[in-house]
Amino acid sequence: MRRLRIGYIGCGNLAQRVHIPNLAAARELCELTAIAEVRPRLARAVAQEWRIPTVYRDHHELGADPMIDAVVLSGHWSTQGDIAADLLLAGKDVLMEKPMATSVAQAERIVAAAARSGRRLMVAYMKRFDAGNVLFKQTVDRLRQSNELGRLRYVRNAAILGDWTAGLETPVIGSDEPYPPGVDHLPQWLPVSRRTGYMHFIQQYTHNINFLRWLLDCAPGALQPRAVLLDPGDGLSGLTALDAAGTLVAMESGCVHHHEWNERTSCFFEKGVVESRMFTLLLRNVPSTVEIYAKGADRDAATRTELFPADGRSWAYRTEVEHFLTCLRSGAAFRSPGEDALEDVRLLEAIYQRAGAPLPEAALA
């Protein structure tokens, strides 16, 4: 089977540190044949650095190239959703960075573009591709089915942001060229005073909402916000209480200036706990850790077991792009398709609308 011809949109930080190097490394699956970037000097410099033969001025030119099979996209949050829709309608399969959209209305237009064109959209939720997280989900699934630790009672996802780069030393070419303004697709109900907080919140916690839905096998509508308390100062720090078809889920959010990336997910069963500790995002080949604490038959007995995935020395970002390419070649379903990501956008809007509202009386009883 011939290699896929891939075009890339955007030449920013994540493109240069993560996606372009990983596409270049996947040479058995694809060839990176073209890039498009609205900052021409930056585009030429990145193309020269990575020996990409063709440079286009914008995504419209790249989308019109009949030799390109599919496109990978990492753009500014205000523009990348529209770019993805244009590329789908131009007949290209697309892997795009999260968030897919900044409003439900925009997300619905993107999904409709995929349906109308018959092309496929995948959203880059790399946490679903981390070997440790895959093992964590398999463990939670097994325990829920076997009932050996009893019923799943409570899930806690705590993600207090810190340093996410892990000292990754991939050189990044900069540019003083101005970035063109994007079109504002923020929800109409969102006050101007809350826009910055909303964007910071969805930029990160779209990952967490998506991960929780995947972990707990939540169909659309099965995960619902019940109460939201966010610090009005930053619009980010706080607590979101959700209901996953009868299971209580708590999502803690916040940001500190700290060298760690502090993110854990704990599943509390009646007789034990399964916990995953997320890796620092750009730390290569180090998976999330998985630990099981289980109560023994004896009242005072317990076991603590640390698990390590068989393919743990892998990088979630690289596995993600290899998954995209492999699915395009085989026709297999994406693990994080665009139509599924639409539910994340709906949930994030609903969460932010509830932020600051009084707690339900039942929660205070």
N, C-alpha and C positions, 0 to 999 in steps of 0.2 A: 504494500500500500504506500502510495507516495506521501511525502511530507506535506502537511498543511501549510499554506502560505498565509502568514499572519501579518496584519497591520496593527500598529499601536498608536493610540491617541494620547497625547500629553507627554511632557518631558520633565515633570516636577520631581519632588523628593522621593515619593514612593515608586514612581516609574524607574528612576535611576538606581535606587537602593534595592528594590525587590523584583518588580515585574519584568523589566527588560533583562536583567541578569538571569532570571529563571527561565524566560523564553529562550535566551541564547543557550542555556544549558540543556534545554530539551530538544537538542538538534536531531535526535532520532525521530521525533514526532512532528517537528515543524521547522520552518525557516522564517525568520523575522525579516520581511522584505521591504517594509515601508513604515514610516512614522508620519504623524501630522501634529503640528504644534503651531499655535498662532503667534508665537514669539520666534521669528525666523532665525535670529542668530543662535538662540538656544537650540533650536531644532537641528541646525547644521552641525553644531558642536557635539551634540549627543549622537547624531548619526555617524559622525566621524569616529567618535570614541568606540562605538559598538559595531562599526562597519555595516551599517544599515544602508542599502543601496539607494533607496528612494525617499525623498522628503516632500511632503505635501503641505500646502499653506494652511489647510483646515480639514475638518473631517468630511466635508462634502466632496472635496477632491479625492480623498482616500476612499470614501464609500463608492465613488464612481469607477474605481479601478476594477475591472472584471477579473483580474488575476488574483485578487485577494479573497481568500476563502472565509476568514473570520477576523474579528477585531477584539483586542483587549484595550480597555479604557480606564484611565484614572485621571479625572479632571476635577475642576473646582466644583464644590457641592451645588452651586447655583446653575451650572451648565451641563453637568455630565448626564443628567436624566434626559434632557432634550437631545443631546448628542447620541445617546443610546437608541432613542426612538428613531432618529433620522437614519442611523446605520441599519437598524432592523428593516426599515422600509426600503432601504437601498439594497436589501437582499443579503445582508451579512449576519452571521451568528455572532453574538456579543458576550464577552465576559466583562462586567463592569464592577468598579469598586462600589462599596457601600458608602453612604446610604443610597438606595436606589432612587429615592425621590425625597423632596422636602415637604410634600403634602400628599394626601390621598388622591386628590384630583390629578396631580402630575403622575403618580404611580399608575393610576388606572389608564392614562394615555399611553404609557410605556408598554404595559401589558397588552393593551389593545393593538399597539403597533406590531408586537410579536405575533399575535394571533392573526392579524390581517396579512402579514408578510409570509407567514409560515416558517419564519426563522426562529432560532432558539436563543433565549437570554438566560445567563447564569450570573448571580450576584456573588461577589467575592467575600463570603463569610468564612474566613480561613479557620475559625475555631472548630468548625465541623470537620476539618481535615487534619487536625492535630492527632497524632497517634494516641496520646494519652487521653484526650477527650473521647475518642472512639472507644477505647477500652473502658472508660468511665461509663459511657452510655450502655455498652454491652453488659457491664456489671450491674448497673441499676435495672436494666431490662430483665436480667436473669433473676435478680432478687425480688422484683415485683411479681414475676410469674411463679417463682417457687414458693414465695411466702415464708422462706426460712428465717427472715428477720422480722416477720410480721408485716403489717400494712405500712405503706409510705404515709407519714403523717405531715411532714413539713419539709420545704425546700428553701434554702437560703443561698442567694447569690450576692456576694459582697465584692464590689469592684471599686476600690479607691485608687484612682489613677496616679501614676508616678512617671518615672523615666521609662519610655517604651522602646528606646532605640538599642539598649544593651551594648552601647559602644560600637555598633556596626560601622566598619571603617571604609565601606564602599565610597569612593570619591563621588561627590555630587557637583555637577557643573552648574554654576549660578548664572543669573542674568539680571540686568537692571532694566530690561524691557518691560513696559507696563503690561499688566494683564487686562485684557478687555473686560468691561463690565458685563455681568450676566443678567439674565432675566429673572426677576423675583417670582418664585413659585411658592412662597410661604403661605400657610393657611390664612384665609381671609379673617378668621376669628382672632388671630394672634395679634395682640397689641404691639406696637413698635417697641415699647420698653422691655418686652420679653423676648424679642427676636434673637438676641445674642445668646441668651441662656438656652433657648430652644435648640438652636443650631449646635451648640456644644453638647447638649444632652443627646440629640438624635445621632450626632456624629459618632459617639462612643456607644451609647446604650442600645442602638440598633443591633449591635453584636450580641448583647446580653439577652435581649428579648428573643432574638432569633435562636440563640443557643438553648435557652430554656424551653422554647417551643419544640425544638428538635429533641432535646433530652427527654422530655415528658410525652413525646408523641402527640402533641396538641394539634388537633385539626383546626381549621379556621373557625374562630369564634369560641374555641374551648378554653382559651386563656383570656381572662378579663380583669381589668383594674378595678379594685374595690376602694382603695384609699391612697392618696398621694400627698406627701409632705415634702416640699422642696424649699431650700433656702432662697428667699427672694433676692438675696444679695448676688449670688452667682447663677441662680436658676438651674443648678446642677446637683448640689449636695442634698441628700435626703433619703427618703425611704418610700418605696412603692410596694403596696400590698396587692397581690393578684390572686385570683382563684383559678386553679387549673382543674376544672371539672371536679371540684370538691376537695382538692388538695391545696392547702395554703402555701403560697410562694411569696417570699420577701426579697426584694431587690434593693440593695443599698448602693448608693452612688456618691461620688465625691472625688476630689482631686487634692493632692498635696505635693509639695516640692520635695521629692524623696527619690533616692536612687533605685528603689524597688518598684516593681509592678505588682500591686497587692490585690489579687483577685482569687477568690475561692468560691466553690459551689459545694454545698453540703446537702445531702439527702438523708433526712432523719427518719429511720424506720422505728417500729415499736421496740426492737431489740438490737439496734445498732445504727451506725452511721457510715455512709460512704462519702468520701470527700475528694474533690479534685482541686489541686492548686495550679492555677494557670501560669504558664511560662511567660517571661518577659517577651513582648511581641516580636521584636526583631532578633531575638537570641536564636541562633541557628542550631538545629539538630539536638535540641533539648525539649522533650515533651512535657506536657502537664504531668504532675504526679498524682497517683491514685492510691488511696488508703481506705481500708475497711476496718472498722471497729465493731466487733460482734460480741454480744453477751453470750457466755457459755451456759451449759446446763446447770452447773453449780451456781448458787446465788452470787458468790464473790468472784467467779471466774469470768475472764474475758480474753479475747484475742485481738491483736492489732496486726494487720497484714498490709504490706506495701506491695503494689503491683507495678510491673513495668511492661510496656507493650513490646511485642516481638519485633516490630519495626520502629522502635522508639527513636532511633537515631536518624530522624528525618525532620524536614522543616515544613511546617504546615503550609506556608506560602507556595513552596515548590510543589508539594503534593496537590495543592489546589489547582494550579495551572496545568499540571499533568493530567488531572482528572478532567478538566475542561477539554483538553485536546483529545484525550482517549475517548471521551463520550462522543465527541464530534465524529471521530473515525468509526466508532462502533455503532452509533445510534442509541446507546444506553442513556438512561435518564440522568439528569444532573442531580447532585445531592443538594444543591441550593438554587433551584430554578427561580426565575423572576416572578412567576405567578404565586409562588409561596412567599416571596419577600414582600409582596403587596400586603400581606397580613401584618408584617412588622411595621410598615408605615401606618396602617390603621391603628395599631396598638399604641404607637408612640404619640400619635396625635391625641388619642383618647386619654393617655396618661397625662400629657401636658395640659389638656383642657381641665383635668381634675385637680391639677396642682394648686394647692392653697385652699381647696374646698374643705369644709368641715368634715371631720370623720363621721361615718355613719354611727347612729346610736348603738347599733349592735356591737361595733368594735370597741365602744367605750364601756360596755356593760361588764 
